[in-house]
Amino acid sequence: MTNRTSSVPSGGRFRAPGRGGRGRQPGGLGAGPGGFCVCPQCQTKVAHPRGVPCYNLKCPKCGAPMTRAS
């Protein structure tokens, strides 16, 4: 009996060239730590706090949920 090595990767699945490296979520990379959050109702801008999504913030003037400024 000989000891052969397989040409198939150890996971048992063949990976086509050019199809890897980004993880499971397609597209939608985060906007980064800087920038501003904007109120969609009254247009108030506040600095985007690191680690907190804008949609978790309330507008300091009217209380509406903020959105990320592009």
SVG drawing of the C-alpha trace seen along z (x, -y; Angstrom):
<svg xmlns="http://www.w3.org/2000/svg" viewBox="-38 -70 42 72">
<polyline fill="none" stroke="black" stroke-width="0.4" points="0.0,0.0 1.4,-3.4 0.9,-6.7 -0.7,-9.1 -1.5,-12.7 -4.7,-14.0 -4.8,-17.0 -8.1,-18.0 -7.7,-20.4 -8.3,-18.9 -11.8,-20.4 -12.9,-18.1 -14.1,-21.0 -12.3,-22.5 -11.8,-26.3 -11.9,-28.0 -9.3,-30.7 -10.3,-34.2 -13.1,-33.3 -12.0,-34.0 -10.6,-36.3 -13.6,-38.5 -15.5,-36.3 -19.2,-35.5 -20.9,-38.9 -21.0,-40.1 -20.4,-43.8 -21.4,-46.2 -18.1,-47.1 -18.3,-49.4 -18.0,-53.2 -15.2,-53.5 -14.7,-55.2 -14.9,-58.8 -17.6,-60.9 -21.0,-62.1 -24.4,-60.9 -27.3,-63.0 -30.9,-63.3 -33.2,-62.6 -36.0,-64.8 -34.2,-68.0 -30.8,-67.6 -28.8,-67.9 -25.2,-66.6 -23.2,-65.0 -19.7,-63.4 -19.9,-59.6 -18.8,-57.9 -16.4,-55.0 -18.0,-51.6 -21.6,-52.8 -23.8,-52.6 -25.6,-55.8 -29.0,-54.1 -28.5,-53.4 -28.2,-57.2 -31.1,-59.6 -31.1,-63.1 -30.3,-65.6 -32.9,-68.0 -35.9,-66.0 -35.2,-62.4 -35.4,-60.7 -33.0,-57.8 -29.9,-59.1 -28.5,-57.8 -25.0,-57.7 -23.9,-60.7 -22.4,-59.5"/>
</svg>
